[in-house]
Amino acid sequence: MKIRVRDASWQEVLAAPSMAHQDPVRPNRFFRGLLKKVCAPELKTVGFTCEQEGMERLKADEPCLILMNHSSFIDLKIAEIVFAGRPLNIICTSDGFVGKEWLMRQIGCIPTQKFVGDMTLISDMQYALNTLKSSILMFPEASYSFDGSATPLPESLGKLLKILKVPVIHVRTYGAFQRDPLYNNLQLRDVKVSAHVRYLLSPEEIAGRSREDLNEILREAFTFDHWRWQQENNIRVSEPFRADHLNRVLYRCACCESEAAMSGQGTQLTCGTCGAAWELTETGELKMVSSGKAGAAQDRNFRFVTDWYRWERECVRRALQDGTYRLDEDVTICVMKNTQCIYRVGKGHLTHDENGFHLTGCGGALDYTQKPLACYSLYSDYYWYELGDMICIGNKEMLYYCFPENGEKVAARTRLAVEELYQMNKPKRRIIAG
């Protein structure tokens, strides 16, 4: 999938109209039928099956909030097929509306900006549920999983359930991550995909529980490890490209700890600094094939990607604590101000440290800062709309999509740093992490 991009000056961007708010639209029968036809072929290809639990509790005409984990683009197709019998409004990233706003609204999408405070979104959700009598599909993680485990959930989610007062349905997919993990550059694998759909909470159960209890229920529901599931169920991914670009996730060598030269290619992950190498097996395990010049530390002989990624998080946290963490990258800057296009405004420079982000560019006309408490996580992505690896910062007025020259090395590390900085600066408020 691609996105409309136009080269523009900073002055042209400032003069461009901003995105105007519109009430959600209830998808009509024609578009619901069309989506079902569009989604069905891929689900047939992957042999999709669905198990339901407690869904008899949900009335056919009862609006509900559907919370789904986010592994790959097939998640949307699964939701459209599973819930084809009920009108569905989908919470969608605003850049998904670029160049196709009318269509996105007609199929029921509601735009929001990832990891940017949006009180309008709550009123839009209430409007869809109460006025349109439509259900809401929401991916509360907001972004695809990088490492195959849950990304942090907003601590306001329990409060949202209290406000909406509708049944909550939980959907967990199996095999969707293995079919199309974000790091692998849209290379599809031959893997069966299934889903488990569960009636999680009734309005009465929500009313009788505290926000903290609700957050704990959601944390448990969104705790998973796709790699361990793959190994435990002997799910084989035999494609010879399965480790391509795995260095996007595993960017720090577990042997020499260098972040300079990790490379994922074919079925192997290698360090160009010390020569260490690992094979990603067909069942999703990491097996060391060479310990390199540095030798392997016993406590870093990681079996799964998720274990390695967790260690990288610990390394980022220590670097923040001792003041050695820093992102310092030349970037190409794109800007979103409305849904007409993404404006490419030229080169700039992005830094990130314990004080937050600082972006400069456009001959000094662009100077944007973002503090650590601006958000609990980061919208960063691999191969974003086939343009490249990017980091997105900004606010309700404007979003800045930054494409570092060394994007594969920094997208995951920067997201980890944002999450850890938020926790370090708000020690008394808990982030739900899977």
Buried (B, 14 or more C-beta within 10 A) or exposed (E): EEBEBEEBBBEEBBEBEEBEEEEBBBBEEEBBEBBBEEBBEBBEBBEBEBEBEEEEEBEEEEBBBBBBBBBBBBBBBBBBBBBBEBBBBBBBBBBBBBBBBEEBBBBBBBBBBBBBEBEEBBBBBBBBBEEBEBBBBBBBBBBBBBBBBBBBBBBBBBBBBBEBBBBBBBBBBBBBBBBBBBBBBEBBBEBBBBBBBBBBBBBEBBEEBEBEEBBBBBBEBBEBBBBBBBBEEEBBBEBEBBBBBBBBBBBBBBBBBBBEBBBBEBBBBBBBBBBBBBBBBBBBBBEBEBBBEBEBEEEEBBBBBBBBBBBBBEBBBEBBEEEEBEBEBBBBBBBBBBBBBBBBBBEBBBBBBBEBBBBBBBEEEBEBEBEBEBBBBBBBBBBBBEBBBBBBBBBEEBBBBBBBEEBBBBBBBBBBBBBBBBBEEBEEEEBBBB
